[in-house]
Amino acid sequence: MKINNRLKTIGDLVPLSSYPLDIGCDHALLSIYLVKEKNIPKAVASDNKSGPLKKAKENIKFYKVEDKVELIKAEGLDSYKEGIDTITISGMGGLNINRILEDNKKYLKNINTLILSPNNYSLAVKRKLVKLGYYIDNEVLVKENNIIYEIYVFKKGRKYYSYKKLFLGPVLSLKKDNIIKEYYRDLLETKKDILKVLPKSFVSKIRLTKKEIKILEKIIQNK
Ligand SMILES: C[S@@+](CC[C@H](N)C(=O)[O-])C[C@H]1O[C@@H](n2cnc3c(N)ncnc32)[C@H](O)[C@@H]1O
């Protein structure tokens, strides 16, 4: 089936024995990929808007997986069903992802794996997940149309991370790959731009941004 590399990478990180829920499914291609290409027996795809769900329904019919992918119209984790143990959320802002998880955290007690790919605020997402009782099992970068997408795999369990570890990514910082160097370089440029426009009164934000710039310069040198 036709699926972009970003969604395929997310799909390939989903445990094969899982019952996954994709929140904000839009076209539902990720859930279709999981049941069609990865032989996952059943999946739930949900979205809170009618337009995407109409497209999702058409795709599910086109790929003939009506008996395997259940579509639900719901806000965030309201689409949770008993037995679901894995959640994917991608292509959304990090703060939206955090709100979805915080609003209905009672359902997380049954969730062993979360695969999250926020468009922004990824440090806030990592911090939220650690607070919710997850650790970072894997971190993957995918470059598509000149954009680097971040994909995080969280597993249930507690681990302590220093600010530096969480900021750089405990798994990512240990990997050696050109895309990782490029990702850190881009982040460094962003931090330098932020520093230029921060008002003088933002003393602690200035201090933190300078610290982040130093951390990034050091890791780029060693990559
Ligand atoms: C940009 S699309 C991403 C689609 C797909 N996940 C991907 O990565 O290609 C974001 C989708 O999330 C849905 N969405 C946004 N906030 C949501 C929420 N709180 N609950 C459920 N769906 C939401 C939107 O309607 C939209 O279809």
The ligand as an ORCA input file, in Angstrom:
! r2SCAN-3c Opt
* xyz 0 1
  C      -2.207     16.836     10.760
  S      -3.266     15.516     11.072
  C      -2.144     14.201     11.325
  C      -2.690     12.929     10.777
  C      -1.853     11.661     11.026
  N      -1.826     11.316     12.407
  C      -0.456     11.817     10.476
  O       0.500     11.856     11.257
  O      -0.304     11.907      9.238
  C      -3.909     15.802     12.711
  C      -5.256     15.133     12.930
  O      -5.531     15.142     14.333
  C      -6.885     15.434     14.542
  N      -7.008     15.969     15.900
  C      -6.499     17.126     16.386
  N      -6.780     17.251     17.714
  C      -7.470     16.124     18.060
  C      -8.037     15.653     19.288
  N      -7.953     16.384     20.404
  N      -8.668     14.456     19.302
  C      -8.753     13.716     18.164
  N      -8.250     14.110     16.975
  C      -7.613     15.293     16.926
  C      -7.233     16.416     13.416
  O      -8.614     16.433     13.130
  C      -6.400     15.860     12.249
  O      -7.138     14.955     11.460
*
